[in-house]
Amino acid sequence: MIVTVCIGSSCHLKGSREIIEKLQYLLQEKGLDKEVELKGSFCMGECVNGVCVKVNDTLFSLCPEKVEQFFEEEILNRLT
């Protein structure tokens, strides 16, 4: 699985760095850092809402406060 987080200027201002740090921590904590590739990307063209995060080919809009919920629903559920 590939998870890509936008690190462009708009998403950076909305908390992309914090999102990446939280996702890195959760992946390591669950022992999934070998199964999930976490990448950064510049603008994905969907800057209006929150930080753009893509799981494989599905695009999401995320805020730092929702990372744990997103991780459980969109990453863990896809791996099981």
PDB file of N, CA, C and O in Angstrom:
ATOM      1  N   MET A   1       0.852  -1.180   0.000  1.00  0.00           N
ATOM      2  CA  MET A   1       0.000   0.000   0.000  1.00  0.00           C
ATOM      3  C   MET A   1       0.892   1.235   0.000  1.00  0.00           C
ATOM      4  O   MET A   1       1.918   1.282   0.679  1.00  0.00           O
ATOM      5  N   ILE A   2       0.483   2.222  -0.768  1.00  0.00           N
ATOM      6  CA  ILE A   2       1.216   3.484  -0.820  1.00  0.00           C
ATOM      7  C   ILE A   2       0.321   4.600  -0.295  1.00  0.00           C
ATOM      8  O   ILE A   2      -0.799   4.789  -0.768  1.00  0.00           O
ATOM      9  N   VAL A   3       0.832   5.335   0.691  1.00  0.00           N
ATOM     10  CA  VAL A   3       0.128   6.493   1.249  1.00  0.00           C
ATOM     11  C   VAL A   3       0.981   7.715   0.930  1.00  0.00           C
ATOM     12  O   VAL A   3       2.142   7.799   1.332  1.00  0.00           O
ATOM     13  N   THR A   4       0.391   8.660   0.203  1.00  0.00           N
ATOM     14  CA  THR A   4       1.101   9.863  -0.209  1.00  0.00           C
ATOM     15  C   THR A   4       0.446  11.077   0.433  1.00  0.00           C
ATOM     16  O   THR A   4      -0.769  11.260   0.352  1.00  0.00           O
ATOM     17  N   VAL A   5       1.268  11.901   1.073  1.00  0.00           N
ATOM     18  CA  VAL A   5       0.781  13.110   1.742  1.00  0.00           C
ATOM     19  C   VAL A   5       1.330  14.316   1.003  1.00  0.00           C
ATOM     20  O   VAL A   5       2.529  14.395   0.735  1.00  0.00           O
ATOM     21  N   CYS A   6       0.454  15.253   0.674  1.00  0.00           N
ATOM     22  CA  CYS A   6       0.884  16.480   0.014  1.00  0.00           C
ATOM     23  C   CYS A   6       1.721  17.325   0.973  1.00  0.00           C
ATOM     24  O   CYS A   6       1.347  17.536   2.127  1.00  0.00           O
ATOM     25  N   ILE A   7       2.860  17.803   0.472  1.00  0.00           N
ATOM     26  CA  ILE A   7       3.709  18.679   1.280  1.00  0.00           C
ATOM     27  C   ILE A   7       3.856  20.047   0.604  1.00  0.00           C
ATOM     28  O   ILE A   7       4.768  20.814   0.915  1.00  0.00           O
ATOM     29  N   GLY A   8       2.948  20.332  -0.319  1.00  0.00           N
ATOM     30  CA  GLY A   8       2.945  21.644  -0.973  1.00  0.00           C
ATOM     31  C   GLY A   8       2.629  22.744   0.026  1.00  0.00           C
ATOM     32  O   GLY A   8       2.219  22.459   1.151  1.00  0.00           O
ATOM     33  N   SER A   9       2.811  23.980  -0.364  1.00  0.00           N
ATOM     34  CA  SER A   9       2.701  25.101   0.577  1.00  0.00           C
ATOM     35  C   SER A   9       1.339  25.195   1.261  1.00  0.00           C
ATOM     36  O   SER A   9       1.280  25.428   2.468  1.00  0.00           O
ATOM     37  N   SER A  10       0.260  25.021   0.532  1.00  0.00           N
ATOM     38  CA  SER A  10      -1.074  25.117   1.134  1.00  0.00           C
ATOM     39  C   SER A  10      -1.291  24.004   2.161  1.00  0.00           C
ATOM     40  O   SER A  10      -1.766  24.256   3.268  1.00  0.00           O
ATOM     41  N   CYS A  11      -0.942  22.787   1.791  1.00  0.00           N
ATOM     42  CA  CYS A  11      -1.124  21.660   2.715  1.00  0.00           C
ATOM     43  C   CYS A  11      -0.142  21.734   3.882  1.00  0.00           C
ATOM     44  O   CYS A  11      -0.466  21.325   4.997  1.00  0.00           O
ATOM     45  N   HIS A  12       1.051  22.255   3.627  1.00  0.00           N
ATOM     46  CA  HIS A  12       2.014  22.439   4.713  1.00  0.00           C
ATOM     47  C   HIS A  12       1.440  23.368   5.779  1.00  0.00           C
ATOM     48  O   HIS A  12       1.571  23.108   6.975  1.00  0.00           O
ATOM     49  N   LEU A  13       0.808  24.440   5.341  1.00  0.00           N
ATOM     50  CA  LEU A  13       0.212  25.387   6.279  1.00  0.00           C
ATOM     51  C   LEU A  13      -0.971  24.783   7.035  1.00  0.00           C
ATOM     52  O   LEU A  13      -1.305  25.235   8.130  1.00  0.00           O
ATOM     53  N   LYS A  14      -1.607  23.757   6.451  1.00  0.00           N
ATOM     54  CA  LYS A  14      -2.758  23.098   7.086  1.00  0.00           C
ATOM     55  C   LYS A  14      -2.347  21.912   7.961  1.00  0.00           C
ATOM     56  O   LYS A  14      -3.205  21.259   8.556  1.00  0.00           O
ATOM     57  N   GLY A  15      -1.031  21.624   8.047  1.00  0.00           N
ATOM     58  CA  GLY A  15      -0.578  20.595   8.981  1.00  0.00           C
ATOM     59  C   GLY A  15      -0.046  19.314   8.381  1.00  0.00           C
ATOM     60  O   GLY A  15      -0.053  18.282   9.052  1.00  0.00           O
ATOM     61  N   SER A  16       0.416  19.339   7.138  1.00  0.00           N
ATOM     62  CA  SER A  16       0.889  18.091   6.525  1.00  0.00           C
ATOM     63  C   SER A  16       2.075  17.489   7.274  1.00  0.00           C
ATOM     64  O   SER A  16       2.188  16.266   7.354  1.00  0.00           O
ATOM     65  N   ARG A  17       2.945  18.304   7.815  1.00  0.00           N
ATOM     66  CA  ARG A  17       4.103  17.774   8.561  1.00  0.00           C
ATOM     67  C   ARG A  17       3.634  16.990   9.782  1.00  0.00           C
ATOM     68  O   ARG A  17       4.133  15.897  10.049  1.00  0.00           O
ATOM     69  N   GLU A  18       2.689  17.538  10.512  1.00  0.00           N
ATOM     70  CA  GLU A  18       2.131  16.859  11.687  1.00  0.00           C
ATOM     71  C   GLU A  18       1.446  15.544  11.289  1.00  0.00           C
ATOM     72  O   GLU A  18       1.564  14.539  11.992  1.00  0.00           O
ATOM     73  N   ILE A  19       0.742  15.560  10.175  1.00  0.00           N
ATOM     74  CA  ILE A  19       0.078  14.352   9.683  1.00  0.00           C
ATOM     75  C   ILE A  19       1.105  13.276   9.355  1.00  0.00           C
ATOM     76  O   ILE A  19       0.930  12.114   9.723  1.00  0.00           O
ATOM     77  N   ILE A  20       2.170  13.656   8.666  1.00  0.00           N
ATOM     78  CA  ILE A  20       3.221  12.697   8.328  1.00  0.00           C
ATOM     79  C   ILE A  20       3.840  12.111   9.590  1.00  0.00           C
ATOM     80  O   ILE A  20       4.041  10.900   9.675  1.00  0.00           O
ATOM     81  N   GLU A  21       4.142  12.954  10.566  1.00  0.00           N
ATOM     82  CA  GLU A  21       4.742  12.471  11.812  1.00  0.00           C
ATOM     83  C   GLU A  21       3.818  11.496  12.540  1.00  0.00           C
ATOM     84  O   GLU A  21       4.273  10.472  13.049  1.00  0.00           O
ATOM     85  N   LYS A  22       2.532  11.809  12.588  1.00  0.00           N
ATOM     86  CA  LYS A  22       1.573  10.922  13.251  1.00  0.00           C
ATOM     87  C   LYS A  22       1.443   9.602  12.506  1.00  0.00           C
ATOM     88  O   LYS A  22       1.397   8.541  13.128  1.00  0.00           O
ATOM     89  N   LEU A  23       1.385   9.659  11.180  1.00  0.00           N
ATOM     90  CA  LEU A  23       1.284   8.428  10.394  1.00  0.00           C
ATOM     91  C   LEU A  23       2.539   7.571  10.552  1.00  0.00           C
ATOM     92  O   LEU A  23       2.441   6.349  10.669  1.00  0.00           O
ATOM     93  N   GLN A  24       3.711   8.197  10.558  1.00  0.00           N
ATOM     94  CA  GLN A  24       4.956   7.451  10.776  1.00  0.00           C
ATOM     95  C   GLN A  24       4.920   6.737  12.123  1.00  0.00           C
ATOM     96  O   GLN A  24       5.269   5.561  12.221  1.00  0.00           O
ATOM     97  N   TYR A  25       4.500   7.446  13.145  1.00  0.00           N
ATOM     98  CA  TYR A  25       4.424   6.858  14.478  1.00  0.00           C
ATOM     99  C   TYR A  25       3.452   5.678  14.510  1.00  0.00           C
ATOM    100  O   TYR A  25       3.785   4.612  15.028  1.00  0.00           O
ATOM    101  N   LEU A  26       2.256   5.865  13.960  1.00  0.00           N
ATOM    102  CA  LEU A  26       1.243   4.800  13.968  1.00  0.00           C
ATOM    103  C   LEU A  26       1.700   3.583  13.174  1.00  0.00           C
ATOM    104  O   LEU A  26       1.460   2.448  13.585  1.00  0.00           O
ATOM    105  N   LEU A  27       2.353   3.809  12.048  1.00  0.00           N
ATOM    106  CA  LEU A  27       2.855   2.689  11.243  1.00  0.00           C
ATOM    107  C   LEU A  27       3.917   1.902  12.007  1.00  0.00           C
ATOM    108  O   LEU A  27       3.913   0.671  11.992  1.00  0.00           O
ATOM    109  N   GLN A  28       4.813   2.601  12.664  1.00  0.00           N
ATOM    110  CA  GLN A  28       5.851   1.923  13.444  1.00  0.00           C
ATOM    111  C   GLN A  28       5.252   1.214  14.651  1.00  0.00           C
ATOM    112  O   GLN A  28       5.629   0.084  14.963  1.00  0.00           O
ATOM    113  N   GLU A  29       4.324   1.870  15.324  1.00  0.00           N
ATOM    114  CA  GLU A  29       3.687   1.295  16.508  1.00  0.00           C
ATOM    115  C   GLU A  29       2.964  -0.015  16.175  1.00  0.00           C
ATOM    116  O   GLU A  29       2.990  -0.960  16.963  1.00  0.00           O
ATOM    117  N   LYS A  30       2.325  -0.064  15.014  1.00  0.00           N
ATOM    118  CA  LYS A  30       1.573  -1.255  14.597  1.00  0.00           C
ATOM    119  C   LYS A  30       2.437  -2.242  13.805  1.00  0.00           C
ATOM    120  O   LYS A  30       1.948  -3.289  13.383  1.00  0.00           O
ATOM    121  N   GLY A  31       3.710  -1.917  13.602  1.00  0.00           N
ATOM    122  CA  GLY A  31       4.601  -2.786  12.856  1.00  0.00           C
ATOM    123  C   GLY A  31       4.274  -2.876  11.380  1.00  0.00           C
ATOM    124  O   GLY A  31       4.508  -3.905  10.746  1.00  0.00           O
ATOM    125  N   LEU A  32       3.735  -1.802  10.834  1.00  0.00           N
ATOM    126  CA  LEU A  32       3.297  -1.800   9.437  1.00  0.00           C
ATOM    127  C   LEU A  32       4.200  -0.974   8.530  1.00  0.00           C
ATOM    128  O   LEU A  32       3.884  -0.775   7.357  1.00  0.00           O
ATOM    129  N   ASP A  33       5.319  -0.492   9.063  1.00  0.00           N
ATOM    130  CA  ASP A  33       6.175   0.374   8.271  1.00  0.00           C
ATOM    131  C   ASP A  33       6.834  -0.345   7.095  1.00  0.00           C
ATOM    132  O   ASP A  33       7.393   0.310   6.215  1.00  0.00           O
ATOM    133  N   LYS A  34       6.779  -1.679   7.062  1.00  0.00           N
ATOM    134  CA  LYS A  34       7.292  -2.443   5.909  1.00  0.00           C
ATOM    135  C   LYS A  34       6.182  -2.699   4.884  1.00  0.00           C
ATOM    136  O   LYS A  34       6.462  -2.889   3.701  1.00  0.00           O
ATOM    137  N   GLU A  35       4.935  -2.703   5.333  1.00  0.00           N
ATOM    138  CA  GLU A  35       3.794  -2.978   4.454  1.00  0.00           C
ATOM    139  C   GLU A  35       3.237  -1.721   3.793  1.00  0.00           C
ATOM    140  O   GLU A  35       2.631  -1.791   2.724  1.00  0.00           O
ATOM    141  N   VAL A  36       3.443  -0.581   4.430  1.00  0.00           N
ATOM    142  CA  VAL A  36       2.893   0.679   3.931  1.00  0.00           C
ATOM    143  C   VAL A  36       4.040   1.624   3.619  1.00  0.00           C
ATOM    144  O   VAL A  36       4.873   1.920   4.477  1.00  0.00           O
ATOM    145  N   GLU A  37       4.070   2.092   2.377  1.00  0.00           N
ATOM    146  CA  GLU A  37       5.081   3.057   1.969  1.00  0.00           C
ATOM    147  C   GLU A  37       4.491   4.456   2.119  1.00  0.00           C
ATOM    148  O   GLU A  37       3.488   4.786   1.487  1.00  0.00           O
ATOM    149  N   LEU A  38       5.116   5.268   2.954  1.00  0.00           N
ATOM    150  CA  LEU A  38       4.669   6.639   3.203  1.00  0.00           C
ATOM    151  C   LEU A  38       5.526   7.577   2.375  1.00  0.00           C
ATOM    152  O   LEU A  38       6.748   7.597   2.515  1.00  0.00           O
ATOM    153  N   LYS A  39       4.874   8.367   1.499  1.00  0.00           N
ATOM    154  CA  LYS A  39       5.587   9.253   0.592  1.00  0.00           C
ATOM    155  C   LYS A  39       5.064  10.676   0.718  1.00  0.00           C
ATOM    156  O   LYS A  39       3.963  10.908   1.217  1.00  0.00           O
ATOM    157  N   GLY A  40       5.867  11.613   0.261  1.00  0.00           N
ATOM    158  CA  GLY A  40       5.454  13.002   0.158  1.00  0.00           C
ATOM    159  C   GLY A  40       5.321  13.384  -1.307  1.00  0.00           C
ATOM    160  O   GLY A  40       5.979  12.799  -2.168  1.00  0.00           O
ATOM    161  N   SER A  41       4.478  14.358  -1.587  1.00  0.00           N
ATOM    162  CA  SER A  41       4.276  14.819  -2.951  1.00  0.00           C
ATOM    163  C   SER A  41       3.930  16.305  -2.914  1.00  0.00           C
ATOM    164  O   SER A  41       3.340  16.795  -1.952  1.00  0.00           O
ATOM    165  N   PHE A  42       4.300  16.997  -3.954  1.00  0.00           N
ATOM    166  CA  PHE A  42       3.861  18.382  -4.033  1.00  0.00           C
ATOM    167  C   PHE A  42       2.441  18.423  -4.566  1.00  0.00           C
ATOM    168  O   PHE A  42       1.860  17.368  -4.822  1.00  0.00           O
ATOM    169  N   CYS A  43       1.889  19.548  -4.733  1.00  0.00           N
ATOM    170  CA  CYS A  43       0.463  19.774  -4.959  1.00  0.00           C
ATOM    171  C   CYS A  43      -0.240  18.678  -5.767  1.00  0.00           C
ATOM    172  O   CYS A  43       0.196  18.287  -6.850  1.00  0.00           O
ATOM    173  N   MET A  44      -1.341  18.205  -5.192  1.00  0.00           N
ATOM    174  CA  MET A  44      -2.170  17.194  -5.841  1.00  0.00           C
ATOM    175  C   MET A  44      -3.422  17.823  -6.454  1.00  0.00           C
ATOM    176  O   MET A  44      -4.262  17.126  -7.024  1.00  0.00           O
ATOM    177  N   GLY A  45      -3.540  19.158  -6.331  1.00  0.00           N
ATOM    178  CA  GLY A  45      -4.624  19.865  -6.983  1.00  0.00           C
ATOM    179  C   GLY A  45      -5.939  19.927  -6.225  1.00  0.00           C
ATOM    180  O   GLY A  45      -6.939  20.381  -6.782  1.00  0.00           O
ATOM    181  N   GLU A  46      -5.970  19.493  -4.995  1.00  0.00           N
ATOM    182  CA  GLU A  46      -7.200  19.505  -4.194  1.00  0.00           C
ATOM    183  C   GLU A  46      -6.973  20.263  -2.886  1.00  0.00           C
ATOM    184  O   GLU A  46      -7.267  19.742  -1.810  1.00  0.00           O
ATOM    185  N   CYS A  47      -6.462  21.463  -2.968  1.00  0.00           N
ATOM    186  CA  CYS A  47      -6.029  22.228  -1.790  1.00  0.00           C
ATOM    187  C   CYS A  47      -7.166  22.880  -1.007  1.00  0.00           C
ATOM    188  O   CYS A  47      -6.935  23.419   0.075  1.00  0.00           O
ATOM    189  N   VAL A  48      -8.359  22.842  -1.521  1.00  0.00           N
ATOM    190  CA  VAL A  48      -9.457  23.619  -0.958  1.00  0.00           C
ATOM    191  C   VAL A  48      -9.815  23.217   0.469  1.00  0.00           C
ATOM    192  O   VAL A  48     -10.026  24.089   1.312  1.00  0.00           O
ATOM    193  N   ASN A  49      -9.888  21.928   0.758  1.00  0.00           N
ATOM    194  CA  ASN A  49     -10.391  21.475   2.054  1.00  0.00           C
ATOM    195  C   ASN A  49      -9.294  21.343   3.102  1.00  0.00           C
ATOM    196  O   ASN A  49      -9.071  22.267   3.884  1.00  0.00           O
ATOM    197  N   GLY A  50      -8.629  20.236   3.125  1.00  0.00           N
ATOM    198  CA  GLY A  50      -7.576  20.001   4.107  1.00  0.00           C
ATOM    199  C   GLY A  50      -6.347  19.501   3.398  1.00  0.00           C
ATOM    200  O   GLY A  50      -6.161  19.734   2.204  1.00  0.00           O
ATOM    201  N   VAL A  51      -5.505  18.807   4.146  1.00  0.00           N
ATOM    202  CA  VAL A  51      -4.293  18.241   3.574  1.00  0.00           C
ATOM    203  C   VAL A  51      -4.682  17.065   2.664  1.00  0.00           C
ATOM    204  O   VAL A  51      -5.442  16.184   3.067  1.00  0.00           O
ATOM    205  N   CYS A  52      -4.163  17.063   1.461  1.00  0.00           N
ATOM    206  CA  CYS A  52      -4.450  15.972   0.517  1.00  0.00           C
ATOM    207  C   CYS A  52      -3.625  14.748   0.894  1.00  0.00           C
ATOM    208  O   CYS A  52      -2.405  14.820   1.048  1.00  0.00           O
ATOM    209  N   VAL A  53      -4.314  13.634   1.038  1.00  0.00           N
ATOM    210  CA  VAL A  53      -3.666  12.358   1.329  1.00  0.00           C
ATOM    211  C   VAL A  53      -4.246  11.336   0.365  1.00  0.00           C
ATOM    212  O   VAL A  53      -5.464  11.221   0.227  1.00  0.00           O
ATOM    213  N   LYS A  54      -3.378  10.601  -0.294  1.00  0.00           N
ATOM    214  CA  LYS A  54      -3.814   9.589  -1.238  1.00  0.00           C
ATOM    215  C   LYS A  54      -3.423   8.214  -0.701  1.00  0.00           C
ATOM    216  O   LYS A  54      -2.271   7.986  -0.333  1.00  0.00           O
ATOM    217  N   VAL A  55      -4.395   7.301  -0.659  1.00  0.00           N
ATOM    218  CA  VAL A  55      -4.142   5.910  -0.309  1.00  0.00           C
ATOM    219  C   VAL A  55      -4.320   5.132  -1.606  1.00  0.00           C
ATOM    220  O   VAL A  55      -5.423   5.022  -2.142  1.00  0.00           O
ATOM    221  N   ASN A  56      -3.208   4.595  -2.095  1.00  0.00           N
ATOM    222  CA  ASN A  56      -3.158   4.008  -3.425  1.00  0.00           C
ATOM    223  C   ASN A  56      -3.678   5.036  -4.424  1.00  0.00           C
ATOM    224  O   ASN A  56      -2.969   6.003  -4.704  1.00  0.00           O
ATOM    225  N   ASP A  57      -4.872   4.877  -4.972  1.00  0.00           N
ATOM    226  CA  ASP A  57      -5.383   5.846  -5.949  1.00  0.00           C
ATOM    227  C   ASP A  57      -6.585   6.644  -5.445  1.00  0.00           C
ATOM    228  O   ASP A  57      -7.221   7.361  -6.218  1.00  0.00           O
ATOM    229  N   THR A  58      -6.897   6.525  -4.159  1.00  0.00           N
ATOM    230  CA  THR A  58      -8.054   7.225  -3.592  1.00  0.00           C
ATOM    231  C   THR A  58      -7.581   8.455  -2.834  1.00  0.00           C
ATOM    232  O   THR A  58      -6.707   8.364  -1.973  1.00  0.00           O
ATOM    233  N   LEU A  59      -8.163   9.605  -3.158  1.00  0.00           N
ATOM    234  CA  LEU A  59      -7.763  10.880  -2.567  1.00  0.00           C
ATOM    235  C   LEU A  59      -8.668  11.244  -1.396  1.00  0.00           C
ATOM    236  O   LEU A  59      -9.889  11.105  -1.472  1.00  0.00           O
ATOM    237  N   PHE A  60      -8.050  11.712  -0.311  1.00  0.00           N
ATOM    238  CA  PHE A  60      -8.763  12.134   0.892  1.00  0.00           C
ATOM    239  C   PHE A  60      -8.305  13.529   1.286  1.00  0.00           C
ATOM    240  O   PHE A  60      -7.231  13.979   0.885  1.00  0.00           O
ATOM    241  N   SER A  61      -9.116  14.199   2.062  1.00  0.00           N
ATOM    242  CA  SER A  61      -8.775  15.489   2.639  1.00  0.00           C
ATOM    243  C   SER A  61      -8.718  15.293   4.146  1.00  0.00           C
ATOM    244  O   SER A  61      -9.690  14.834   4.746  1.00  0.00           O
ATOM    245  N   LEU A  62      -7.606  15.632   4.761  1.00  0.00           N
ATOM    246  CA  LEU A  62      -7.371  15.265   6.155  1.00  0.00           C
ATOM    247  C   LEU A  62      -6.860  16.447   6.960  1.00  0.00           C
ATOM    248  O   LEU A  62      -6.144  17.305   6.443  1.00  0.00           O
ATOM    249  N   CYS A  63      -7.240  16.480   8.244  1.00  0.00           N
ATOM    250  CA  CYS A  63      -6.692  17.462   9.168  1.00  0.00           C
ATOM    251  C   CYS A  63      -5.930  16.688  10.253  1.00  0.00           C
ATOM    252  O   CYS A  63      -6.225  15.517  10.491  1.00  0.00           O
ATOM    253  N   PRO A  64      -4.964  17.322  10.908  1.00  0.00           N
ATOM    254  CA  PRO A  64      -4.153  16.612  11.908  1.00  0.00           C
ATOM    255  C   PRO A  64      -4.973  15.962  13.023  1.00  0.00           C
ATOM    256  O   PRO A  64      -4.571  14.925  13.551  1.00  0.00           O
ATOM    257  N   GLU A  65      -6.096  16.542  13.386  1.00  0.00           N
ATOM    258  CA  GLU A  65      -6.909  16.011  14.478  1.00  0.00           C
ATOM    259  C   GLU A  65      -7.584  14.686  14.126  1.00  0.00           C
ATOM    260  O   GLU A  65      -8.025  13.973  15.027  1.00  0.00           O
ATOM    261  N   LYS A  66      -7.674  14.345  12.864  1.00  0.00           N
ATOM    262  CA  LYS A  66      -8.393  13.144  12.418  1.00  0.00           C
ATOM    263  C   LYS A  66      -7.464  12.008  11.964  1.00  0.00           C
ATOM    264  O   LYS A  66      -7.933  11.023  11.395  1.00  0.00           O
ATOM    265  N   VAL A  67      -6.159  12.136  12.209  1.00  0.00           N
ATOM    266  CA  VAL A  67      -5.203  11.152  11.689  1.00  0.00           C
ATOM    267  C   VAL A  67      -5.456   9.757  12.252  1.00  0.00           C
ATOM    268  O   VAL A  67      -5.443   8.783  11.500  1.00  0.00           O
ATOM    269  N   GLU A  68      -5.685   9.641  13.561  1.00  0.00           N
ATOM    270  CA  GLU A  68      -5.884   8.318  14.152  1.00  0.00           C
ATOM    271  C   GLU A  68      -7.117   7.623  13.565  1.00  0.00           C
ATOM    272  O   GLU A  68      -7.068   6.438  13.237  1.00  0.00           O
ATOM    273  N   GLN A  69      -8.201   8.353  13.438  1.00  0.00           N
ATOM    274  CA  GLN A  69      -9.424   7.804  12.851  1.00  0.00           C
ATOM    275  C   GLN A  69      -9.187   7.406  11.397  1.00  0.00           C
ATOM    276  O   GLN A  69      -9.599   6.327  10.972  1.00  0.00           O
ATOM    277  N   PHE A  70      -8.535   8.261  10.646  1.00  0.00           N
ATOM    278  CA  PHE A  70      -8.196   7.971   9.252  1.00  0.00           C
ATOM    279  C   PHE A  70      -7.332   6.718   9.158  1.00  0.00           C
ATOM    280  O   PHE A  70      -7.565   5.860   8.307  1.00  0.00           O
ATOM    281  N   PHE A  71      -6.345   6.617  10.025  1.00  0.00           N
ATOM    282  CA  PHE A  71      -5.439   5.465  10.022  1.00  0.00           C
ATOM    283  C   PHE A  71      -6.215   4.166  10.221  1.00  0.00           C
ATOM    284  O   PHE A  71      -6.008   3.191   9.498  1.00  0.00           O
ATOM    285  N   GLU A  72      -7.103   4.164  11.202  1.00  0.00           N
ATOM    286  CA  GLU A  72      -7.883   2.953  11.473  1.00  0.00           C
ATOM    287  C   GLU A  72      -8.835   2.619  10.329  1.00  0.00           C
ATOM    288  O   GLU A  72      -8.915   1.467   9.902  1.00  0.00           O
ATOM    289  N   GLU A  73      -9.552   3.618   9.834  1.00  0.00           N
ATOM    290  CA  GLU A  73     -10.586   3.381   8.816  1.00  0.00           C
ATOM    291  C   GLU A  73     -10.027   3.131   7.419  1.00  0.00           C
ATOM    292  O   GLU A  73     -10.526   2.265   6.700  1.00  0.00           O
ATOM    293  N   GLU A  74      -9.014   3.866   7.034  1.00  0.00           N
ATOM    294  CA  GLU A  74      -8.561   3.818   5.640  1.00  0.00           C
ATOM    295  C   GLU A  74      -7.274   3.028   5.416  1.00  0.00           C
ATOM    296  O   GLU A  74      -7.005   2.588   4.298  1.00  0.00           O
ATOM    297  N   ILE A  75      -6.486   2.847   6.458  1.00  0.00           N
ATOM    298  CA  ILE A  75      -5.245   2.083   6.287  1.00  0.00           C
ATOM    299  C   ILE A  75      -5.378   0.697   6.898  1.00  0.00           C
ATOM    300  O   ILE A  75      -5.189  -0.304   6.207  1.00  0.00           O
ATOM    301  N   LEU A  76      -5.701   0.625   8.189  1.00  0.00           N
ATOM    302  CA  LEU A  76      -5.827  -0.684   8.831  1.00  0.00           C
ATOM    303  C   LEU A  76      -6.915  -1.543   8.179  1.00  0.00           C
ATOM    304  O   LEU A  76      -6.705  -2.732   7.943  1.00  0.00           O
ATOM    305  N   ASN A  77      -8.056  -0.957   7.892  1.00  0.00           N
ATOM    306  CA  ASN A  77      -9.158  -1.721   7.286  1.00  0.00           C
ATOM    307  C   ASN A  77      -8.805  -2.273   5.914  1.00  0.00           C
ATOM    308  O   ASN A  77      -9.304  -3.330   5.528  1.00  0.00           O
ATOM    309  N   ARG A  78      -7.954  -1.577   5.174  1.00  0.00           N
ATOM    310  CA  ARG A  78      -7.555  -2.049   3.840  1.00  0.00           C
ATOM    311  C   ARG A  78      -6.519  -3.178   3.930  1.00  0.00           C
ATOM    312  O   ARG A  78      -6.370  -3.967   2.997  1.00  0.00           O
ATOM    313  N   LEU A  79      -5.816  -3.247   5.045  1.00  0.00           N
ATOM    314  CA  LEU A  79      -4.785  -4.270   5.198  1.00  0.00           C
ATOM    315  C   LEU A  79      -5.322  -5.569   5.763  1.00  0.00           C
ATOM    316  O   LEU A  79      -4.671  -6.609   5.659  1.00  0.00           O
ATOM    317  N   THR A  80      -6.514  -5.518   6.364  1.00  0.00           N
ATOM    318  CA  THR A  80      -7.061  -6.741   6.965  1.00  0.00           C
ATOM    319  C   THR A  80      -8.110  -7.378   6.091  1.00  0.00           C
ATOM    320  O   THR A  80      -8.669  -8.414   6.453  1.00  0.00           O
TER     321      THR A  80
END
